[in-house]
Amino acid sequence: MREHLRPALVLLGAFTALLGLFYPAVVTVVGRAAFPSQAEGSFVRREGRLIGSTLIGQPFADPRYFWSRPSATTPAYNAGSSSGSNLGPLNPALTQAVAERVRALRAVDPGNTAPVPVDLVTTSASGLDPHISLAAAEYQIARVVRARGLDVARVRELVRWHAEGRTFGLLGEPRVNVLLLNLALDRLGGAP
C-alpha cells in the first residue's frame, strides 16, 4: 500500500498547486491585463462614486427612467442569491405575478395600450439580467418622454444608439443595458 500512497499524495500535491494556485493566478493576471474592466466587475462610476455594474440589473421605479426586467432574487438584484423563480408556465403563482406586473405598468402609463413585452413582466433565469429587449425599451419611451419633457425622437435615437446586437452576430436577441441607457438619459437632460 505504501508504494501506491506516496505517488498518489505527490500527484495530489502537484495538481493542487497547479490547478488550485498556478492556473487561477495566471487566469487572473491575464484577465486583468486583457480585460481590466470586466475582470474588476464592469463597475460604472459617476463623479467618482460607484453606482452599479453593467453586468447586474438594478431596480428603477421612477417613471422618468427605463425600468429593468423584474428580479427573482430577494432583495432585488442580489448577486449573492442569483436564481430564477422556477415557476412553470402553468403555475398560478407565475400567472398572478405577471398579471400584477402588467397592472403596475398600465397604472403608471394608462395611455399605453400596446402589448406589454414579456421581459418587463417575467424574470430572467439568473434574476440579475441588466438588459431589456428593444421592444421593452420602445414600450417605455412615451412614459419617459412625458415624465422628463423630452423629444420622442431624441429618446428613441438614444435607445437605438445604446442597442447591443446579438452576441457574435447570432446568439441572443438585440438588447439594451438599462443602467447605461438611464445614465445617458440623465446626460440628455430633462428631469434628473
N, C-alpha and C positions, 0 to 999 in steps of 0.2 A: 504494500500500500504506500510505503514511503517513496518508492520510486515514481509513483503517479502523483502524489501530493505535491512534491516540490515543483514539477513543471506546471501543474495547474495553478499554484499560487504565484509563480513567476508570470505566467500568462495573464492572470487576473490583475496583478500589479501593473503590467505593461499596458494592457488595454484600458485600465482605469486611468493611467496617466495620459495615454494617447487620446482616448475618446472623452474623458472627463475633464482634462485640463488643457492639453495642447490644442486639440481641434476647436473647442469653444473659444479659446484665446485667439486663434488665427481667424476664425469667422468674425469675431468681434472687431479685431483690428482692421480686417479687410472691409467689413461692413461700414465701419466709421469712416474709413478713408474714401471708399467709393460712393457711399450713400449717407452722408453725415446727417441730413435732416431726418430721413426715415429711421436710421439707427437710433436716433435720440427720441423717437416717438412722434415725429412730424408735428411738433408743437407750433401753435400760432400765438404770436405776441403782438400786442398793440400798446404803443407808448411804453415799451419795456415791461409790460405786465402780461403774464400768461393768461390767455383767455380760452384756450382749448387745443384740440388736436384735429387734424384733418382726417384722422382715422377712426374717431369715435364721435357718434352723434351727440347732440345736445338738445335739451328741450327749449323750444321757443313757443311762448303762448301769447305774446303781444301781437295784435293784428297788424302792426307795422312791419313785421318780419315774416319771411317764409318759414313755415313750420316743418319740422323734421318728421320722419317716419316714427310712429309710436314705438316705444321701447318695451320689451317684455321683462326687463330687469327691474329689481327693486333695490334701492331707489333707481329712478330712471337713468339709463345710460351708464350704469355701474359696470365698469370693465371687469371688476372682480367677480361678478356673478353673471357673466355672459351666457345667455341661453335663449332659445326661442320659447314660445308658450307651450309647445307640444299639444295644442288643441287641434283636433282634426276638423275637416270642413263640415262635418255633420254635428259637431259638438254644439249644444245650445249656448254654452258659455262664450264660444267664439262668435256665434251669431249675435248674441246680446252685446258683446264688446264692440263689434263692428257697427251695429245699429247706434250705440251710444256715441261712437266717434263720428259717424255721419251726422247725427243730430247736432253735435258740438260744432262741426264745420258749417252746417247750414245756419246755426244760430248766430255765428259771428259774421256770416256773409249771406243773409237771407235772399238777396237778389240773384245769387249764383244758382242757376238751375241745371248746370252741366252735371253729367255723371261724375261722382267722386272717384278719383283714381284709387285703385286698390292699395297702393303703397302708402296712402295717407290714413288708411283705416286698419291696416294689418301690420304686425311686427315682422321683422326680418328673422332669419334663422339665428343670428347672434344676439339680436336685441340691441345692437350698437350701431346700426347702419348710419353712416354720416351723409348718405346720398338720398335724393329722391329722383323719381323719373322726370323727364321733361314735361310729361303730361301733368304730374303733380305740381310742378312749378307753374305751368301755364294756368292751372286751375286757381292758383292763389294770387295771380298778378292783379286782378281787379281789386281785391281786398287791400293789398299792399299799396296800390296806387291811390286808392281813396284815403287810406289812413295817413299816408305821407304827403299827399297833394302833389304827386309827381306825374309826369307824362307817361302814358301807357307804352308808347313806342320806345322810350328810353329804358324802361324797366324790362320790356320784352327783349330788347337788344342786350341788356345786361345778363339776362338769363341765357341767351344764345351764346354770349361771349364766354360764360362760365361753364358751358356744357362740355362734358367729357364724353368722348366716343367710346365705342366698345374696346375692351382690352385686347391688344394685339389685332385690332380690327375685326374680331369675330366673337369674342367672349362677352357675355352680359349685354346689357342694354345701355343706350345713351343715358346719361345721368348728370346731376349737378350736385356739388358739395354744398350743403345748406349753410354751414358756417362761413365758408368763403363767399358765398353769394350774399349773405346778410352783411358781412363786413364791407363788401363792395357797395351794397345798398346804402350803408351809412356814409360812405365816402361820396356817393352820388348826391346825397342831400335829402331834403325833406325832414320830417320829424325824426330825431335820433332814436 
